[in-house]
Amino acid sequence: MREQLKGDLRLLGSSVSSWPRTIHRRLYYRLIAALERRIYRRPGVLLAAVSGKVAKDIERCFERTDDLTVIYHGIDLKQFSPERRASLREASRRALGLADTDFALLLIGNDWKGKGLPCLLQAVRQAADPRLRLLVVGSDSPVRFVPAIEAAGLTRRLQFLPIRPDVELYYAAADAYVGPSLEDTFALPVAESMACGMPVIASRSAGVAEIITPGCDGLVLDDPADSAALAGMIRQLADDPELCSRLGEAAAQTASKYSWDRNAQQTADLFERARRAKNA
């Protein structure tokens, strides 16, 4: 397994080479936290949260209940659509070496631990389905996950892939998106997957779960650490093509409501409110 990962490590960076990125992240988040404390407590300052979850966090942490608006992330509905996914699917799966019988699960993010990769690995192990393949996209280092990968028997069934601008190729290749995030303000890849017409599993700890109706246009994992429940959801999707199709079609309809045009209009309305408040 460690030999197989050498190519991935050259691409994604070893644990030592990732130190600058780790230090940068820590400094960045400390700076952001300081700015949040300085700005968010100011009464009268209009704030927009990317999800209801974030709005509640702001209310709890900064004692703000006024001038707080939820504006969900926008989705590029031209780049991410069922039609585009269908047109790219055959070539994408062939490029990633996926067989017709493989059921590929996709996870995208730069903090794989925070995105729930440890739980996902355990869930795939518990699902005990040789058809399952795992595509993990991002710039994190896979080194610390090697023992769990070996224990899950995913040595030859997991690929670490780089972020790319045409990320819809990964959505086209995968059969389902699985995002058991421990904490996520929104989790845009889940929404993009929905726009592509994919069945998705999202964590209740991610803001994107707010736009999902469980069992209708996606599945929601209440506890992101519950690998047994996640394994059950994965088996449910892998064993039921009709369910995948139904969830995917409904997901695309739901995602179509969250265009960038809608996001821009809501943001413009917020700016207009701010302008009027300033003039008053």
N, C-alpha and C positions, 0 to 999 in steps of 0.2 A: 504493500500500500504506500509506504513512504517513498519507494522508488517511483511509483506511478504519479505521485504528487509533485515530483520535481519540476515537471513542466508548468504545473499550476503555480508553484512557488516562485518560479522565475517570472511568471506573469504578474502575480499578485503581491509579491514581496514577502521575504522571510520575516520572522518576528523581530530581528534586529533592524532590518531596513524599514520596518513599520514604526519605529520609535518616533521619528519626526512627525508622522501623521498623528500618532497618539498624543504627543505633546501639544500639537496644534489644536486637536480636538478639545483637550482639557482647557487650554487657554481661551479658546473660542467660547466654550460653554460658560466659563467663569465670567468672561466679558459680557455675554448675553444676560447672564443672571444679574449682574450688577446694573445693567441698563434697565432690565425689567423692574428691579426694585425701585429705581429712580423714576421711571415713567408711569408704571401701571398704577401706582398709588395716588397719582394726581387726580383729584376730582374734576370732572368736566372734560377730561381727555377722552375722546371717542376711541374705543377699542374694537377691533374685529378679530374674532376667534375663528380658527379653521374648522372647528367642530364644537358641538355642545359639551363634549368632554373637556376641551381646553377652556371653554367658558366657565365651567364649574371649578376647574383648577384655579383660574384667575380669581374667581369669587372667594375661594377658600384661602388661597395664599396671600392675596393682596386686599381682601375685604372690599372688593369692588362688586357692586350689584347694579350700578347705573351706567348708562352709555356703553353697553356691551352688546355687540351684534355678532351673530354667527353667519359667516360666509364660507360655504364649503368650497373645497378645491375645485378648480375647473379641469375638464378633461378634453383633450384634443380628439374630437369625434371623427375627424378625417383620418388621423394616423391610427387610431384605435377603433376598429369596427369589425363586426362579424365577416363582412365581405373581404376586407383586407386580410384578416386572419386566414380565411379559407384559401385565398389566392397564394399565400405564402406557406401554407402548412406542409405540403408534400416536400418542397425543397428544403425547408427548415429542418424537418425531422430527418431527412436524408443527410443533411450536413452535420447533424449532431449524432448520427449513428443510431437513431431510434428505429426499432422494428415496428411493424404494424400492430403487433400484439403487446407492445410496451405501453404502460400507463405512466406518463411523465408528470411529476409534480414540480411546480416551479416556486422558487422563493427568491425575491430580489431585495437587496438592501446592503448598506455598508457596515452595519453593526449586526453581525449574524447572531450573536448571543442575544442581543436585545430584540432581534426579529424572531426569536424563538427557534433557531436551528437545533439546539440541544433537544428540545421537546419533539421536534419534527423527526429527528433521527431515532429517538426512542419509539415514536409512534410507528414509523416505517418498520422498525424491528418487530414490534408487537403485531402489526398487521400481517406479517409473515406471508407476503404475496410476492412471488418471484417476478411478476409482471411490472412491479413498481420501479420506476427510475426517478432520480432526483436531480434537478437542475438548480444550482445555487449561483446566483449572479451578484457580483459586488467586488469591492476592493479590499475586503478584510483578508486576514491570513488564515488559511485552513489548518495550520500546524496543530493548534490546540484541540481541534476536533477529530484528529486522526484516531485516537483510541475509541471514541464513540462510533466513528464510521466503521471501524473494524468490527466492533461488537455488534453493530447492526447488520453486518454482512453486506455492506454497501460498497465494498472495495472496488468492484467493477460496475456498480450501478449508480454512481454519483459523478457528476461533472461540476467543477468550479469554472465559472465563465465570467469574462470581463464585462463591465458596463459598456454599452455601445449606444450611439444616438438612435439607431433603428431597433430599439429594444422590442418592438412589436414582432421581430423574428422569433424571440424567445416565447412570447405569448402564442404565436402560431404553432410552435413545436410542442408546447405543453398541452396536457389534457385537463389539468386543473391547477389553480393557484392556491397555495396553502400559506397563510400568514398568521402563525400563532404568536404575534408580538407580545412581549411582556409589557410594553408601554409604547404607545404611538399616538402622536397628535392627530394623524389622519390615516396614513398608509396609502399613498397614491397608487402603488402598483396593484393593489386590490381593486381600486376603482377602474384603472386602465384595463385590467383583466375582464372586469364585468362589461366594459364597453366593447371588448372584443368578442363577447358572447361566451365567455368561459365560466364554468362552475367555480365558485370560490369558497374557501373556508377562511374566515376572518376571526381574529380574537376580539372578545368583548372589550379588551383593554386598548383597542385602536378606535380612533374617532370614526373611521369609515364604517364601522359596524352599525352606526346610527342610520345609514341609508339602506341597510339590508333588512329585509323581512325574512327571518329564518324559515327555511323550508320552502320559500317562495322564489326568491332570487339569489339565494346563497345560504350557506351554513355558518353559524356563529358559535365559536368555542367559548363557553362562559369562563373557564379557568385555563389560562394559557400554559399552565404547568401540568395539565391533565393529559398526559400522553395516551392513556387508555381511551379517553373520549375522542381524542383526535384520531387515533387508529381506527376507531369505529366509523368515524365520518369518512376517512380515506377509503376504507373497505366498501362503504356504502356507495361512494362515487365510482370506484373501480369496477364494482359488480353490477352497476345499473346504468347502462348507456342512455336509456330513456330519461332517467333522473338528471343525468348530466346535460342532456339536450334541453330539458324543460327549464332547469335552473339557469342555463346559459342564455336561453332566449329571453327569459324574464329579467336577467341581470343586464342585458344590453338595453332593454327598455328603461330600466331604472337609471342606468348610467347616462342615458340620452338626456335626462333632465338636468344634468350638471355640466353644461357646456361652459367654455371660457367666456362666451357672450353673456351668459347668465351671471357668472362671477364678476365680469367687468361692469355690468349694469348695477349689481348690488354694491360694488366698490364705489362706483360713481355716485350712487345715492348717498353712501356714507360720507363722501367728500362734500357733497352738497349740504348735508346736515351740519358738517363741521364749519362750512363757510357761513351758513346762516347763523350758527351759534356764535361765531366770532363777530359777525356784524351786529348781532343783538347785544 
